[in-house]
Each structure stands twice: as C-alpha cells, then as structure tokens.
Amino acid sequence: MSTAETHAHEGHHHDQPTGLARWLFTTNHKEIGTMYLIFAFAMLFIGGGMILLVRAELFQPGLQIMQPEFYNQLITLHGLIMVFGVAMPAATGLANWMLPMMLGAPDMALPRLNNWGFWILPPAATLLVTPFFLGLAGIGTGAVDAGWTMYAPLSVQTGWGMDFAIFAVHMLGMSSILAAINVIVTIVNMRAPGMTMMKMPLFAWGFLMTAILLILIMPVLAGGVTMILTDRHFGTHFFDAAGGGDPVLWQHIFWFMGHPEVYVLLLPIAGAIPHVLQAFSRKPTYGYKAQVYGMWAITVLSVVVWAHHMFTSGMPTTAQLYFMYSTMLISLPLAVLFFCWIATVWKGSLSFETPMLFALGFIILFGWGGLTGLVLADAAADPQYHNAYFLVAHFHYALYPTTILGVMAAVYYWLPKWTGHMYDEKLGKLHFWLAIIGFNMTFIPQFFVGLAGMPRRIPDYALQFAEWNMLSSIGAFILGASHLVFLYVVIKCVRGGAKAEAKSWEGADGLEWTVPSPAPLHTFDTQPVVK
Amino acid sequence: MFTDMVICNSGQDSPDAYTLLASPNRSASSATTALVFGGLMFLVLLIGIAFASAGAWLVLPFAGLEIAVIAAGVLYAHRHRGDYERLAIRNDALRIERHVGERLEKVEINRHWAQVVLTCGQGGHHCRLALRSHGREYEFGRYLDDTQRVAVARDLMQHTGFDQQRTIPRGRGWGFSYDESEPY
C-alpha cells in the first residue's frame, strides 16, 4: 500500500516546495503533524475565547452582556470546537509526529491521504463558525445553538446554523476516518522488522484502539446528522413524533458516537502517559501487557455503554440496569491502567520536569473525573445530578485532563525532539501551575453548585449560586491565561534555547530518541531493527 | 522506502554473477490484512444493520461508503504486495526488472557498456542510483535507502565494465562529505 505514496514522497527529496506550497502539498508526517497541532491550538483559542464570554456572562446573576440566544450559540460552538476542532486534531497531530518515528517507519503509510485529511479541517471549521460571525453582522440566524449534542427536535427546528454544522460535522468526520485508516495501515503494515505487536510502544496501541473506534462510530454520526438534514429540508420524520418518528432515536445515535468519543480522546493519551512516566521515574513501564489488554477492554466496552447518558430520557428498568452495570464495568480496565501508571512511578527515581507534572496532573484529575462518573453511572442517583452543573464539572474533569493536560505532557516531552531546543523549564512549570489552579478554581465550584441544584445551559441563575460562579469565572480566566504562557514557551523554544540532545531525557526510551534533535525531515537513514 | 534486500553473488544461490532483489518492508502478512479488514467490515456492517433495524437506515449507506474506502486501501495494498526491483548480471547481460502493482518492466543492457551513476545531495543524502547505457538512464534502487544505494553502486562497479568517473562519494559510512568535482 505504501509504495506509490512513498515514491511521491521520495520525489520531494530533490524538489522540496517552499513557502505556502510546502504546507499545502506536503506529504511529510512531521509537517502535517505540525499543522494539526497549530490548527488545534488556534481552535483552542477560538473555542476557549467563546467560553470565556460565557463565564463573563455568568460572573453575576442576571443577564449582563448577552441574550440567551447568543449564549446558546457560544455554548454549542464551544463544545463542538473543543471536541472536533481541538481534541481530535491535537491527538492526530501527535500521531503524525510520533507514530512513524516510534514504529521505525519512514512516514505514515498513506502520506497523500494524510495531507487531504488535514486540509479538510480548516474549511470544516470555517463552515462551523461562519454563521456565528454572519450573525454578528446581522446576517442570518446565527450559529448552531442546539447544544453540542444537537438533540432533536430542537436541532430539526433551529436556524440555518444547524445546516452549516451538519456539513461541518460531515467534513470533520471524513477527516477523522482518513486519519484513522492511515493510523491503522501504518501500525499494521509499517512496523520496523522485529517490532511485533506486543513490542509496539503503548502510544501506538492507544492510537490503534482510537482508530478502530473512530471507524466504528463515525458512520453512525454521519448517518444521524444526515437524518436531521432530511428532517429539516426533505420532509422525512426520523425524529419527529408527530410524523411517527422518535426524537430519542437521535439520542441513541449521538451517544453511540459520543460516549466512545470520550475514549477516542483518552486512549492516545493513555498510550502517551506511560512513556512520560517511565522517563521521569527512570523505571520501565509497569504492566505493559496489562495496559494493552486494558486498552482493548476499554475499546470493546466503550461501544456498549452509551445509554447511561440517557437515564433521564426514560428507558425500561432492565435497560437501565444493563447500562448502569456495563458502565461501572468499564472502570475496571481503567483501574488497571491507573494501577500500572502508579506502579511505574512507585519507588522510581523521580524528577518533576514539566511533562511529568502534566502527566501526574492528568492522572489525579482524570481520576476525579472517573470517580464522579461512577456517581452518574448509577441509574438511581443520576437524575439528581443530570442536567445540573455537577455533570458539567464531571465531564470537564474527564475531558480536560485528557485532551489538554495529557496532550501538554506529551508536547513538553517531545518538544525538544521536534524543535531541537530545550524549552524554558521555569515557564513550563508556571504554565502547569496556572493551568491546575485555574482549572480547579473553575470546576470545583461547579460540583458544589450542581449538587445544590443549579441547572446547566442557562445564562442566568439564582442569587444563592453567585459566589461560586464568580470564583468559577475567575478560574476560567486564569486557565485561559495559562495557554498564553504555553504559546510563549513554544515560540521561545522554536526560536532558540539550550541545544537538545538526541536523547533529551535521561530515562527516555524508544526509537524516536535514537535520531538527532530536531528529528530530520526524513527520520531514519537506515532501517531500524528491533530486537 | 525501507527494504528487504537480498544480494546473491556467483556460486551461492543463483547462476547469475550478481543478483539483487529489493522489495519494500511490510510488517503485515496477507492474512493479517484480511483479518483486520474483515473484522472492521463485520463490525461496521453489524452496527449499520442494528441502527437500520431501529429505523436509522441512513447509517447504512455511510457504513457502506466507509467500507468501500477501506476496501480500496486494502485492494491497493494487495496489488502492491508483490512490488520488487531485481537486478541480475549473467554473462554479458545486465537485466533490470521492476514490478509495481500489476505492471512488470524489464530492461536488458550489455554489462560492459553500463555505467553506474550515483548522485548524492548535500551531506551525502538523497542519493540517486542509475545505470546508463547508450545515452539512456535506468534508475534503480527506489526501495533502497541511501546507505544501501551507495553499497549497491560499489558492488555494481565490480561487475560492470565501464570506468566510473565521478559517481561514488568518498565514504565513511554516514558521515562522508561529497565533492562532486572530485573523482572517485
């Protein structure tokens, strides 16, 4: 499969395009990885900026700076952008940069497909946010405002922003599928001689599981949003009870995609974290096989537990019991991963550089996310917390540590390999502590107000919640500021700094550390062989 | 492209004076590829049919579309499973065979009139290996890395009759410097 693509790639040796053409037509995995990461970071500022407006509105009770319609658009776009525009591209960027290097492959298996996969993203993101900016200019009804879950019948009845969102979701899904196919082919077909599946880096295992999940869930989402489109414009009644349809069917479709999506975001990071822990504990990863089997178990279970998101929508008791127990069951393989991570660190020769801090931050905060998830998995208890701010806090404790703290741990860990320079450690630690303080200040209060009964998705609230919301808003701005520090760290590191050695960290292990820093455009001079 | 490379010299496994067979490195067997594709196809179809039976039949066409894309990739891989380049020298004949997809190209030239041409970029990287005869050049070694191209070029010089002018850089493994004006 790789031959023809590689020929094209080899053709670039002698005639490397420059300027814009270099980035438009590149098939090099490192350049495409860089573009994914830059795209994700740019979207982080857009999605993050939107939620800071929301937090500014929620700083005090009453409507301060926006109307509920505009608030709904911001909330919806924040969710869609953060999941599809930040988390998934960031993970794909890491995969692009690191998978070929870690597997001993010259590039991704399908480099041209890789290029297409990336260049679908910017038009998709533009499509998603265009109605928002047109709405600001007084044109149209604004962006999609049905929440990132796009529940029917609201999504069937809302304005034209929904149509833009449907096409954007199609394009984002297509990009994900192309990336997933590429990852699977690369891992299965392009490992270095001697690298059996059970000698593969855990990072590659994480991405293999993620790619399989994406291939399983994305057609369901694509079919679902197309059904919304036909309900909106072509007279079908898939989700319209008056026409014999069922709005709850959309919820099943969405969460069949939405719940595994959590693991799509988690598994790459669950694969990356052991590399970081091993390097800064100066000990081999504990329980390699247990982690691999744990990831397999999570992958399998993740596609059969989706309806625990729908306990409040109503379902038979037997179904409630099934989804409750299967959801709780998934905590077992997760616990295996946690155990292995802690055992890796246990009695290690620890040092606390920035990647290690982010990795430990990930473990602790994701642990909180998991534990609060167990509460929500209880079908009897869930109605107390569902649609309250407790849920908002829970899923941010599940997703933020994964998609931001975990990604940051990986980025700081491999940044010397990418840039050839060591980053500023003091600024890196400043970034970490600002992020941790900001994040907890934002979301711990949301547990409290949620338990006290504050509903989510409202621009106004009762006076009794004012203090906690004020604290939450201040935390959000601190969290936002922490990313500016990160931006400065990366720019500084790209422009200069102490020279990074090939093996930038004492305890680091893997093929990627056998090549110089920065990694050359074409990584290996000779085929590495794994023994 | 990293390579599985086999070189045979006279008196070993081949009647030829020199034989080189190079093919791309592939870690997956046909059985593994079939298993991965079959497994994914089964699961995607199962999910599509389940949703279709629940009323969401529009999931099925997308499942089918996705399977078609994956199948195209698998088919492409299957067609290129047998890709190789083979160079054989027997008596006066030097034969180059290139198998790409379902296309097989064969060229035969007189070894005594063949000139080995190796040109490398800055720092000895991005080497191109070719054989020149009667004004035409036949590139060889697309599945080899630079080290292998240099080694093969040296081997070929032992077996071809033409005097090399400028081709092999002065080598010290991978740290060599290359001066194009300096004759070998």
Interface residues (C-beta under 8 A of the other chain):
Chain A: M1 S2 T3 A4 T6 H7 E10 H13 H14 G104 A105 P106 L110 I177 I181 I184 V185 V188 N189 M190 R191 A192 P193 M195 I212 I215 L216 M218 P219 V220 A222 G223 G224 T226 M227 T230 F238 G245 D246 L249 H252 I253 F256 V303 H522 F524 D525 T526 Q527
Chain B: M1 F2 T3 D4 P24 N25 R26 S27 A28 T32 T33 V36 L40 L43 V44 I47 G48 F51 A54 G55 A56 L58 V59 L60 P61 F62 A63 L65 E66 V69 I70 G73 V74 Y76 A77 H80 D83 V100 G101 G121 H125 H126 R128 R142 D145 D146 T147 Q148 W174
